[in-house]
Amino acid sequence: MNKPIVAALQMTSVADVARNLGTARRLLKQAREGGACLAVLPENFSFMGRTEAERRQVTEPDGDGPVQDAMAAAAREYGLWIVAGTHPIAVPGEARPASACIVYDARGLRAARYDKIHLFDVDLPGGRENYRESGNAVPGAVAVTVDTPAGRLGLSVCYDLRFPELYRRLVADGAEILSMPSAFTVPTGQAHWEILLRARAIENLCFVIAAAQTGIHDNGRETYGDSLIADHWGRVLGRLPRGSGVVLAAIDREGQAATRLGFPALSHRVMA
């Protein structure tokens, strides 16, 4: 069996949609030239503004707008499945948009949409940073999987990573690969990023594609980076600690299937 190649794309997004889309297209092209059939962009790939008012100004209606059009066109041009990180998408009857992760197939058609379920309402230890994502986004409520050329993909975003029950739901729905577009803070990234990613891979016997924001953004916030791809045994197949770029890795689905058969931890679960 051929081993499909997947990509995690790392960016430092700014308060300029056109500039971010240009960077995303360049990295998507690079991923395709590297043999990838599926590429994952980070959370907020299209816009990281200075204020929430700026973010709301770039909100698009579902199915229409320059960001969605650009991702569909890139998927079609490169013949590449794209997991388009997140972009604010309007929710009827709500002032707040959803943080929507939209998947496009290689024809440029929308294959799936996942709205981020767990919103980042936290005060970081030491009082250095605090976030109230729920004040500016409507949470999703549905776990989403989609069949891709690399395998069945379970969708999640950033803070979702801390909630293992979501991934159990995705695996119950057949997920073989988990995508995690993210914009982790530096303190939480240093403490937990790799540990959580490899834990989700190990406990679910799934590949993990984690595409991250990195560096200092226009609002002064710094994100951790370290985009990586891990296999179903928790081994890191490739990573990019800092800077804009692409991480590529092959998905060994035969090896995964054999491991799940011989080490059937998923079927040994007992609910108390």
Beta strands, then each sheet from edge to edge (+ up, - down):
strand 1: 5-10
strand 2: 36-40
strand 3: 81-89
strand 4: 98-104
strand 5: 110-115
strand 6: 121-123
strand 7: 130-132
strand 8: 145-148
strand 9: 151-155
strand 10: 177-179
strand 11: 207-210
strand 12: 214-216
strand 13: 222-224
strand 14: 227-230
strand 15: 236-240
strand 16: 245-250
sheet 1: 5+ 4- 3+ 2+ 1+ 16-
sheet 2: 6+ 7-
sheet 3: 8+ 9- 10- 11- 14+ 15-
sheet 4: 12+ 13-
end
